[in-house]
Amino acid sequence: MLRQIPLSALLLGLASILPTTVASPFDKAEALAECLSKSGVPTDSFESPDWKLDVSPFNLRLNYTPVGIVVPSNVQHIQDAVACAVRIGVKANAKCGGHSYGSFGLGGEDGHLTIEMDRMNKIILDNTTGIARVEGGARLGHVASELYNQGKRAVSHGTCPGVGVGGHALHGGYGMSSHTKGLALDWIVGATVVLANSTVVNCSKTENPDIFWAIRGAGSSIGIVTEFRFATFQVPDVVTIFVAPVNWRTEAAATIGFKAVQDFALNEMPAELNMRLFIAKAFTNLEGLFYGDKAGLQAALAPLMKKTNATLALAQQGDWLAQVKHFGNGVNVDQTHPYNYHETFYSSSLYTNELNETQMAAFVSYWFKHAKSNKRDWYVQIDLHGGKTSAVSKPDPAETAYAHRDYLFMYLFYDRVDKGVYPTEGFTTVGNFVKNVTNTLEDNSWGQYINYPDSRMDQETAQARYWGQHLPRLQAIKKQVDPDNLFHFPQGVLPA
C-alpha cells in the first residue's frame, strides 16, 4: 500500500527543524514527493511512527534529517526512487540495518533521500549448490538463522544481529569466524545492483567484473545491492566460545602480555581459532571462538595462556546458533523489521602490522596513563586479523576493493555515554589514543576500516585511509557508474 508524504506536514516540519538555505535540498521536497507518488514508490509519512523509527540512527550523536524516506519492497521501487532522486537533484543512500557508526545510511548529512532496505529481507538457500540468495535489507541475525534452519550452513560475518548485511558485507564484514573463514565479502559470488542511472545489473567475476570488484569493499559508493548471492559453508557440529581474563596490572606486564599475543598471532595461532584482545577500563580479556570442542580449544590456547597470565574463565561448547547468540550480547538473534537499538558514542579504527617496541610502548603508555582515567564506558577491541593462518590474508590483496588484508591487527576504539550529550573531551581522548600509535608509524604503513568510521575525518583523508592503494581504481569505476556522485556520503569514494 502506497504511503504518501503529506506535503504540508513535510515542508512545515522540516522548516521547523532546519535553517533556511538558498540551495537547500528541502526546497525540492514537494517535487520529490510528487515524483515518488506518481511512480508508486512507498514512502514514510513525515513524523509518522515509521518515519521516526527509520530516521532514528544507531549512533544518536549523529542525527540527520532526510528529504524523504522510501521503503521499497521490490527492485522496481528502488529503480524508481533512484530515478526521482536524479530527476529532482538530491543525493540518495541505501540504509540497510541502520548500524552505520557515521549514520551514512541517512546520508551522513541532512537533505538526502534515504532508501530504507530492511523490508527486503528474504533469504533462499539452494542446498544443492550451497548458494544463498539474500535480499539487500536482511540483518545478520536473520541471515544466520535462516541459513542454519534451511540447511545448517553459514557465511562468515560479524556479531551484532541487527547489523544489515548490505553495509557490512560491502565494506569487509569481519567477525568471529574471519580468521577461519575470511570476510563476509569473500563469500559473495554475485550480486544484483541498481546503478545511478536506475538500471539494474548483475555482477560476478565474469559479469560486470569491475563493478563486482568495487562493491566488495566500497559498495555503498557504487550502487544499491538488492540481492547478494553468497557461497556458504557447512557449519561445524561443535564450536567453543571462550573468555580468558588477563591480569595485567602494570605497563610492564601489559607490554609483555601484548607482545605474547602478537607473537602468537604471527606464528602459533591455529586456523580454527578466532580471537581478539578486548581492553576496557575495568578489565582486559582474550575472547573468541574455536572451531572444535573444549579440549581442542585448551590445546590451542595452551602456549598463550602461560605467557599472558590468562585464566580460562569461560569455555563453553555449543552448536552454531549458540555462538551467534553469545556474541550477539543477548539480543534476539533473528532480527528483521522493526528494529530499535541505539547508543551515543564516538569511534575510530586502525590497522597495523606487527608493532615494534617503541610502537607497543606508545600504545600501552596511553592506555595506562590516560585511557584508564576515562570514566565513560570505553573499550579498544584488537582483532587478530592477519597472520600466517588467517583466511583474511590468503586472497590476493588485489582480488577485491578491500585494501587491508595484509595487516595483522584491526583495532576498534569505542567511547560511549549512557545518556545525554557526548562530551567534546571524548573526541580528544579517542583521537589521541589513535595518534599515539600512528605518530610512530610511517604514513603508508597503517589504515582504517570504513565499518568502524571516524566521523570527524574529512573526505580526502577518509578515502586514503579506507581504500589505500585501491582508491585510484575505485575512483575510475565511480566515474563510470556514478559520475555525478548520486550515492554521496561524506566519507565515500569520489569520482575521478
C-alpha positions as CSV (number, residue, x, y, z in Angstrom):
1,M,0.0,0.0,0.0
2,L,1.4,3.4,-1.0
3,R,2.2,5.7,1.9
4,Q,2.4,9.2,0.7
5,I,4.2,12.1,2.4
6,P,1.7,14.8,3.4
7,L,3.5,17.7,1.7
8,S,2.3,20.4,4.0
9,A,3.4,18.5,7.1
10,L,6.7,17.6,5.5
11,L,7.6,21.2,4.5
12,L,6.3,22.8,7.7
13,G,8.0,20.1,9.8
14,L,11.3,20.4,8.1
15,A,11.2,24.2,8.2
16,S,10.8,24.0,12.0
17,I,13.9,21.7,12.2
18,L,16.3,23.2,9.8
19,P,17.5,26.7,8.9
20,T,16.5,28.0,5.5
21,T,19.3,28.0,3.0
22,V,19.4,29.2,-0.6
23,A,20.2,25.9,-2.2
24,S,18.6,23.5,0.4
25,P,17.5,20.1,-0.9
26,F,14.4,20.6,1.3
27,D,13.3,23.2,-1.2
28,K,12.8,20.2,-3.5
29,A,10.8,18.1,-1.1
30,E,7.4,18.7,-2.7
31,A,8.7,17.9,-6.2
32,L,10.4,14.8,-4.9
33,A,7.3,13.6,-3.1
34,E,5.2,14.1,-6.2
35,C,7.7,12.2,-8.3
36,L,7.8,9.3,-5.9
37,S,4.0,9.3,-5.6
38,K,3.5,9.2,-9.4
39,S,6.0,6.4,-9.6
40,G,4.2,4.3,-7.0
41,V,7.1,4.2,-4.6
42,P,6.2,3.5,-1.0
43,T,7.3,6.2,1.5
44,D,7.2,7.0,5.1
45,S,4.9,9.9,6.0
46,F,6.8,12.6,7.8
47,E,6.7,12.3,11.6
48,S,4.7,9.0,11.4
49,P,5.8,6.1,13.6
50,D,7.5,4.5,10.6
51,W,9.4,7.8,9.8
52,K,10.5,8.2,13.4
53,L,11.7,4.6,13.5
54,D,13.5,4.7,10.2
55,V,15.1,8.1,10.8
56,S,16.5,7.2,14.2
57,P,20.2,6.5,13.9
58,F,22.1,3.8,15.7
59,N,24.6,6.5,16.8
60,L,22.4,9.1,18.5
61,R,25.3,11.6,18.4
62,L,24.8,11.8,14.6
63,N,21.2,12.7,13.8
64,Y,20.3,13.7,10.2
65,T,17.0,14.6,8.6
66,P,16.4,13.2,5.1
67,V,14.4,14.9,2.5
68,G,12.4,11.7,2.2
69,I,12.4,8.1,3.2
70,V,11.3,5.4,0.7
71,V,10.6,1.8,1.9
72,P,10.9,-0.4,-1.2
73,S,9.6,-3.9,-1.3
74,N,10.9,-4.8,-4.8
75,V,13.7,-3.8,-7.2
76,Q,11.4,-1.6,-9.3
77,H,10.7,0.6,-6.3
78,I,14.4,1.2,-5.9
79,Q,14.9,2.0,-9.5
80,D,12.1,4.5,-9.5
81,A,13.3,6.1,-6.3
82,V,16.8,6.5,-7.8
83,A,15.3,8.0,-11.0
84,C,13.3,10.5,-8.9
85,A,16.4,11.5,-6.9
86,V,18.3,12.1,-10.2
87,R,15.4,14.0,-11.8
88,I,14.8,16.3,-8.8
89,G,18.5,16.7,-7.9
90,V,19.0,15.2,-4.5
91,K,21.5,12.7,-3.2
92,A,20.4,9.1,-2.3
93,N,21.7,6.5,0.0
94,A,20.7,2.9,0.9
95,K,20.1,2.2,4.6
96,C,20.2,-1.5,5.3
97,G,20.5,-2.2,9.1
98,G,21.0,1.4,10.2
99,H,24.0,0.5,12.3
100,S,26.4,2.8,10.5
101,Y,28.6,4.4,13.1
102,G,28.6,7.6,10.9
103,S,24.9,7.5,10.0
104,F,25.8,7.1,6.4
105,G,22.5,5.4,5.6
106,L,20.9,8.7,6.4
107,G,23.4,10.4,4.1
108,G,25.9,11.5,6.8
109,E,24.3,14.9,6.4
110,D,20.9,16.5,6.1
111,G,18.8,16.5,2.9
112,H,19.4,13.1,1.3
113,L,16.8,10.6,0.1
114,T,17.1,7.6,2.3
115,I,16.2,4.2,0.7
116,E,15.3,2.1,3.7
117,M,16.0,-1.5,2.7
118,D,15.0,-3.5,5.7
119,R,11.6,-4.6,4.4
120,M,13.5,-6.5,1.7
121,N,15.0,-9.4,3.8
122,K,14.1,-12.7,2.1
123,I,16.7,-15.5,2.2
124,I,16.6,-18.6,0.0
125,L,19.2,-21.3,0.3
126,D,19.8,-23.8,-2.5
127,N,21.0,-26.9,-0.7
128,T,22.2,-28.4,-3.9
129,T,24.7,-25.6,-4.9
130,G,25.1,-24.1,-1.4
131,I,24.3,-20.7,-2.9
132,A,22.1,-18.4,-0.8
133,R,20.1,-15.6,-2.3
134,V,20.0,-12.8,0.3
135,E,18.0,-9.6,-0.2
136,G,19.9,-6.4,0.5
137,G,18.0,-5.4,3.6
138,A,18.4,-8.6,5.6
139,R,20.1,-8.3,9.0
140,L,22.9,-10.6,10.1
141,G,21.0,-12.4,12.8
142,H,18.2,-13.2,10.3
143,V,20.8,-14.4,7.7
144,A,22.4,-16.7,10.3
145,S,19.1,-18.0,11.5
146,E,17.7,-18.7,8.0
147,L,20.9,-20.3,6.6
148,Y,21.1,-22.6,9.7
149,N,17.4,-23.5,9.6
150,Q,17.3,-24.1,5.9
151,G,20.4,-26.2,5.7
152,K,22.8,-25.9,8.6
153,R,25.0,-23.6,6.6
154,A,26.6,-20.2,7.1
155,V,28.7,-17.4,5.8
156,S,31.4,-15.5,7.7
157,H,30.1,-12.3,9.2
158,G,30.1,-10.0,12.2
159,T,28.5,-10.5,15.6
160,C,25.7,-8.0,16.1
161,P,22.3,-9.5,14.9
162,G,20.8,-6.1,14.0
163,V,23.6,-5.1,11.5
164,G,22.4,-5.0,7.9
165,V,24.1,-7.4,5.5
166,G,24.4,-4.6,3.0
167,G,26.8,-2.1,4.5
168,H,28.5,-4.9,6.5
169,A,29.4,-7.2,3.6
170,L,30.0,-4.4,1.1
171,H,32.9,-2.9,3.1
172,G,34.5,-6.0,4.6
173,G,32.5,-7.9,7.1
174,Y,34.9,-9.0,9.8
175,G,33.7,-11.2,12.6
176,M,34.3,-14.2,14.9
177,S,34.7,-16.6,12.0
178,S,37.0,-14.5,9.9
179,H,40.4,-16.0,10.9
180,T,39.0,-19.4,9.9
181,K,36.6,-18.4,7.1
182,G,37.6,-15.0,5.9
183,L,35.5,-11.8,5.5
184,A,31.8,-11.7,4.6
185,L,32.7,-10.2,1.2
186,D,34.9,-13.2,0.4
187,W,31.7,-15.3,0.3
188,I,29.9,-13.0,-2.2
189,V,29.8,-14.8,-5.6
190,G,27.3,-12.4,-7.3
191,A,25.0,-9.5,-6.8
192,T,22.2,-7.5,-8.3
193,V,22.9,-3.8,-8.3
194,V,20.8,-0.7,-9.1
195,L,23.1,1.9,-10.5
196,A,22.8,5.7,-10.5
197,N,21.2,5.7,-14.0
198,S,18.5,3.5,-12.4
199,T,19.4,0.4,-14.5
200,V,19.8,-3.0,-12.9
201,V,22.9,-5.1,-13.5
202,N,24.1,-8.4,-12.3
203,C,27.8,-8.7,-11.4
204,S,30.2,-11.5,-10.6
205,K,33.8,-12.4,-11.6
206,T,32.6,-13.0,-15.2
207,E,29.7,-10.5,-15.5
208,N,30.5,-6.7,-15.0
209,P,33.7,-7.7,-13.1
210,D,34.8,-4.1,-12.4
211,I,31.5,-3.4,-10.5
212,F,31.9,-6.8,-8.8
213,W,35.4,-5.9,-7.7
214,A,34.3,-2.4,-6.5
215,I,31.3,-3.4,-4.5
216,R,33.4,-5.8,-2.4
217,G,35.0,-3.1,-0.3
218,A,33.3,0.1,-1.4
219,G,29.8,-0.9,-2.3
220,S,27.8,2.0,-0.9
221,S,29.6,4.4,-3.2
222,I,28.9,2.3,-6.3
223,G,25.2,1.4,-6.2
224,I,22.4,-0.2,-4.3
225,V,22.7,-4.0,-3.9
226,T,19.2,-5.5,-4.0
227,E,20.3,-9.1,-3.8
228,F,23.5,-10.9,-2.8
229,R,24.5,-14.4,-3.9
230,F,26.6,-15.9,-1.2
231,A,28.5,-19.2,-1.3
232,T,28.0,-20.9,2.1
233,F,29.8,-23.5,4.2
234,Q,28.5,-26.3,6.3
235,V,28.6,-25.3,9.9
236,P,30.7,-27.5,12.4
237,D,28.8,-29.7,14.7
238,V,30.6,-28.2,17.7
239,V,32.2,-24.8,18.4
240,T,33.5,-23.4,21.6
241,I,33.2,-19.9,22.8
242,F,35.8,-18.6,25.4
243,V,36.7,-15.7,27.6
244,A,40.1,-15.6,29.3
245,P,40.8,-12.6,31.6
246,V,44.4,-11.4,31.8
247,N,45.8,-9.8,35.0
248,W,48.0,-7.0,33.6
249,R,48.2,-4.5,36.5
250,T,51.3,-2.6,35.3
251,E,52.5,-1.2,32.0
252,A,55.4,-3.7,32.0
253,A,53.0,-6.7,32.4
254,A,50.7,-5.3,29.7
255,T,53.6,-4.8,27.3
256,I,54.9,-8.4,27.9
257,G,51.4,-9.8,27.5
258,F,50.5,-7.8,24.4
259,K,53.8,-8.9,22.9
260,A,53.0,-12.5,23.6
261,V,49.6,-12.1,21.9
262,Q,51.3,-10.6,18.9
263,D,53.9,-13.4,18.6
264,F,51.1,-16.0,19.0
265,A,49.1,-14.3,16.1
266,L,52.1,-14.2,13.9
267,N,53.5,-17.7,14.5
268,E,51.3,-20.1,16.5
269,M,47.6,-19.3,16.2
270,P,45.8,-22.2,14.5
271,A,43.4,-21.5,11.7
272,E,40.5,-22.9,13.8
273,L,40.9,-20.2,16.4
274,N,39.3,-16.7,16.2
275,M,40.3,-14.2,18.9
276,R,40.5,-10.6,20.0
277,L,42.1,-8.7,22.8
278,F,39.4,-6.7,24.5
279,I,40.5,-3.8,26.6
280,A,38.1,-1.9,28.8
281,K,38.5,0.5,31.7
282,A,37.9,-2.2,34.3
283,F,39.2,-5.4,32.7
284,T,41.1,-7.0,29.8
285,N,40.2,-10.3,28.2
286,L,41.2,-12.6,25.5
287,E,37.9,-13.8,23.9
288,G,36.7,-15.6,20.8
289,L,35.5,-18.7,19.1
290,F,37.2,-22.1,18.4
291,Y,36.0,-24.4,15.6
292,G,36.0,-27.6,17.7
293,D,35.5,-28.8,21.2
294,K,36.7,-27.6,24.6
295,A,39.7,-29.9,24.6
296,G,40.8,-28.6,21.2
297,L,40.4,-25.1,22.4
298,Q,42.5,-25.7,25.6
299,A,45.3,-27.3,23.5
300,A,45.2,-24.3,21.0
301,L,45.4,-21.7,23.8
302,A,47.9,-23.5,26.0
303,P,51.1,-21.8,24.5
304,L,49.4,-18.4,25.1
305,M,47.8,-18.8,28.5
306,K,51.1,-19.1,30.4
307,K,52.8,-16.3,28.6
308,T,49.9,-13.8,29.2
309,N,49.0,-14.9,32.7
310,A,45.4,-15.6,31.5
311,T,42.8,-17.6,33.2
312,L,40.2,-19.5,31.1
313,A,37.0,-18.3,32.8
314,L,34.6,-19.5,30.2
315,A,35.0,-22.3,27.7
316,Q,31.5,-23.4,26.5
317,Q,30.7,-25.9,23.8
318,G,27.6,-25.4,21.7
319,D,26.1,-25.5,18.3
320,W,26.4,-22.8,15.7
321,L,23.4,-20.7,16.8
322,A,24.6,-20.8,20.4
323,Q,27.7,-18.9,19.5
324,V,25.7,-16.4,17.3
325,K,23.5,-15.8,20.4
326,H,26.5,-15.4,22.7
327,F,28.3,-12.8,20.6
328,G,25.0,-11.0,20.0
329,N,25.1,-9.9,23.6
330,G,21.8,-11.4,24.5
331,V,19.8,-9.6,21.7
332,N,17.3,-11.8,19.9
333,V,19.1,-13.3,17.1
334,D,16.5,-13.3,14.3
335,Q,16.2,-9.6,13.8
336,T,14.1,-8.1,11.0
337,H,11.7,-5.1,10.9
338,P,11.0,-3.3,13.2
339,Y,14.4,-2.8,14.9
340,N,15.1,-0.1,17.5
341,Y,18.6,-0.1,19.1
342,H,20.7,2.9,19.8
343,E,23.8,4.2,21.5
344,T,25.6,7.6,21.9
345,F,29.3,7.3,21.1
346,Y,32.4,8.2,19.1
347,S,34.5,5.7,17.3
348,S,37.7,5.4,15.4
349,S,39.7,2.5,13.9
350,L,43.2,1.4,13.0
351,Y,45.0,-1.4,11.1
352,T,48.7,-2.1,11.9
353,N,51.2,-4.8,11.3
354,E,53.5,-6.1,14.0
355,L,54.3,-3.4,16.5
356,N,57.9,-2.8,17.4
357,E,59.0,-2.0,21.0
358,T,58.5,1.8,20.5
359,Q,55.1,1.4,19.0
360,M,53.9,-1.1,21.6
361,A,55.2,1.1,24.4
362,A,53.3,4.1,23.0
363,F,50.0,2.2,22.9
364,V,50.4,0.7,26.4
365,S,51.6,4.0,27.9
366,Y,48.5,5.9,26.6
367,W,46.3,3.0,27.8
368,F,47.6,3.1,31.4
369,K,48.4,6.8,31.8
370,H,45.4,8.3,30.0
371,A,42.7,5.9,28.9
372,K,42.3,4.3,32.4
373,S,41.3,7.7,33.8
374,N,38.4,7.9,31.4
375,K,35.3,7.3,33.4
376,R,33.0,6.7,30.4
377,D,32.1,3.3,29.0
378,W,35.0,2.8,26.6
379,Y,36.9,-0.1,25.0
380,V,39.5,-1.0,22.5
381,Q,38.9,-4.2,20.6
382,I,42.0,-5.6,18.9
383,D,41.1,-8.4,16.4
384,L,43.8,-10.8,15.4
385,H,43.0,-10.0,11.7
386,G,46.0,-11.4,9.9
387,G,48.9,-13.8,10.4
388,K,50.2,-16.9,8.7
389,T,47.0,-19.0,9.1
390,S,44.4,-16.2,8.7
391,A,41.8,-16.7,5.9
392,V,41.6,-13.0,5.6
393,S,45.2,-12.8,4.4
394,K,45.0,-15.7,1.9
395,P,43.4,-14.0,-1.1
396,D,45.4,-11.7,-3.3
397,P,45.1,-8.1,-2.0
398,A,44.0,-7.0,-5.5
399,E,41.2,-9.5,-5.7
400,T,38.6,-7.1,-4.1
401,A,38.5,-3.5,-3.2
402,Y,39.1,-4.3,0.5
403,A,42.5,-2.8,0.9
404,H,43.7,-4.2,4.3
405,R,44.3,-7.9,4.0
406,D,48.0,-7.7,4.9
407,Y,47.6,-6.1,8.3
408,L,48.0,-8.2,11.5
409,F,45.7,-6.2,13.8
410,M,42.4,-4.4,13.4
411,Y,41.5,-2.0,16.2
412,L,38.2,-0.5,17.1
413,F,38.3,2.4,19.5
414,Y,34.8,3.0,21.0
415,D,33.8,5.6,23.6
416,R,30.1,5.9,24.7
417,V,27.8,7.7,27.2
418,D,24.7,6.1,28.7
419,K,22.7,9.3,28.4
420,G,22.9,12.9,27.5
421,V,25.2,14.7,25.0
422,Y,28.5,13.2,24.1
423,P,31.3,15.4,25.6
424,T,33.8,17.2,23.5
425,E,36.7,15.8,25.6
426,G,35.8,12.3,24.2
427,F,36.9,13.3,20.7
428,T,40.3,14.2,22.1
429,T,40.6,11.1,24.2
430,V,39.9,8.7,21.4
431,G,41.8,10.8,18.8
432,N,44.9,10.9,21.0
433,F,44.8,7.1,21.6
434,V,44.9,6.5,17.9
435,K,47.5,9.2,17.2
436,N,49.8,7.9,20.0
437,V,50.2,4.8,17.8
438,T,50.1,6.4,14.3
439,N,52.7,9.0,15.2
440,T,55.2,6.2,15.5
441,L,54.3,4.7,12.1
442,E,55.2,5.5,8.5
443,D,52.3,7.3,6.8
444,N,51.6,4.5,4.3
445,S,52.0,1.6,6.9
446,W,48.6,1.8,8.5
447,G,44.9,2.1,7.5
448,Q,41.4,2.4,8.9
449,Y,38.1,0.5,8.5
450,I,35.1,2.2,7.0
451,N,32.7,-0.1,9.0
452,Y,34.4,1.5,12.1
453,P,34.4,5.0,10.7
454,D,35.9,8.1,12.4
455,S,33.2,10.5,11.6
456,R,35.4,13.5,12.1
457,M,37.7,12.7,9.2
458,D,37.5,14.8,6.0
459,Q,36.6,13.0,2.8
460,E,40.1,13.2,1.3
461,T,41.7,11.6,4.3
462,A,38.9,9.1,4.7
463,Q,39.3,7.8,1.2
464,A,43.0,7.4,1.5
465,R,42.7,5.6,4.9
466,Y,39.8,3.3,4.0
467,W,40.9,2.2,0.5
468,G,44.6,2.9,0.3
469,Q,46.2,1.6,-2.9
470,H,42.8,0.7,-4.4
471,L,41.5,4.2,-4.4
472,P,42.5,5.3,-7.9
473,R,40.8,2.2,-9.5
474,L,37.7,2.8,-7.3
475,Q,37.5,6.5,-8.3
476,A,37.8,5.5,-12.0
477,I,34.9,3.0,-11.6
478,K,32.9,5.5,-9.7
479,K,33.3,8.0,-12.6
480,Q,31.9,5.3,-15.0
481,V,28.9,4.3,-13.0
482,D,28.1,7.3,-10.8
483,P,29.8,10.4,-12.4
484,D,27.5,12.9,-10.7
485,N,28.0,11.2,-7.3
486,L,24.4,10.4,-6.6
487,F,25.3,7.9,-3.9
488,H,27.3,10.5,-2.0
489,F,28.2,10.5,1.7
490,P,30.9,12.5,3.5
491,Q,33.5,9.7,3.6
492,G,32.6,7.8,0.4
493,V,34.5,7.4,-2.9
494,L,34.5,10.4,-5.1
495,P,34.5,10.1,-9.0
496,A,37.9,10.5,-10.6
